[in-house]
Amino acid sequence: MSVMHLEKLQAFVLSSSNYGESDRIVSLFTLEHGRLKGFARGARNSRKRFGPALETFARIDLQLSHKDGLSSLRSADVISLYSGIRGELGAIAHGLYACEIVECLTPEGHPLPRLYRLLAAYLEQLDTGHVDDADRRMFEINLLNILGYRPSLDGCSRCGSSFGERGALMQHGGELVCHFCAPTGRLISSTSLRHLSSCLATSRFGQISCDGEPLHLIGILLDETLSSNSARKLKSLDFLQQTCGRGDP
């Protein structure tokens, strides 16, 4: 008879759902294995083994039997529940959105330690009570960069020429091209492009200020890029827009 090998992992809870009368299925983003799904038997009845550890965007230490498809969760201990986020509706909306983006865009079973650290830094920023759309956009551009989906910010994706002060023209899917390679498109200003480049140069939230029209254009670009790389519309996006009073640009 084979013995199930238990692993100790560190993870964020991206989402969870009830299964049967007492079990839960949990989507996790682990430091060691990237995204995976786990089956927590009796989780809704066992406060001793799991307690509040399976709440969305909780950061936890856990023990599980790792396998392809559906791992078996044995126990979990809370590192942080981010109580500062849970006490403010806008912060909750941003936290849920960040977790759903990670769940939707990451491959299963592929370690992404840089993205794990980015998510940790963003949730820690939200936990301080600082809820800012510029921080959300910084999280998104760095996530896209890590996953290889980032638009070209310095030069045309077709001919490679520098955008310069004229800025870029956005095409379908968030592609950025120069004025010679496309006759039309949404103009993304050089100021917006420089801000996004600055976001890639730092790992600290709250260090770069951006608002007004440059931030509005950044939102248009990132929303288009994320939408084109997502297999489905994010459920948390509507909640985020309703909560923060911002519709689609």
MOMO-V78772 format. One record per run of one state. SS is the DSSP state (a for helix, b for strand, c for the rest). FROM is the first residue (numbers start at 1). TO is the last residue. If there is no record, write none. Layout:
ss = <SS:SS>
from = <FROM:FROM>
to = <TO:TO>
This chain:
ss = <c:b:c:b:c:b:c:b:c:b:c:a:c:a:c:b:c:a:c:a:c:b:c:b:c:a:c:b:c:a:c:b:c:b:c:a:c:a:c:a:c>
from = <1:6:20:23:31:34:41:59:66:71:81:83:87:89:106:108:109:113:128:133:148:155:156:162:163:164:167:168:171:172:175:176:178:186:189:190:202:212:230:235:245>
to = <5:19:22:30:33:40:58:65:70:80:82:86:88:105:107:108:112:127:132:147:154:155:161:162:163:166:167:170:171:174:175:177:185:188:189:201:211:229:234:244:249>
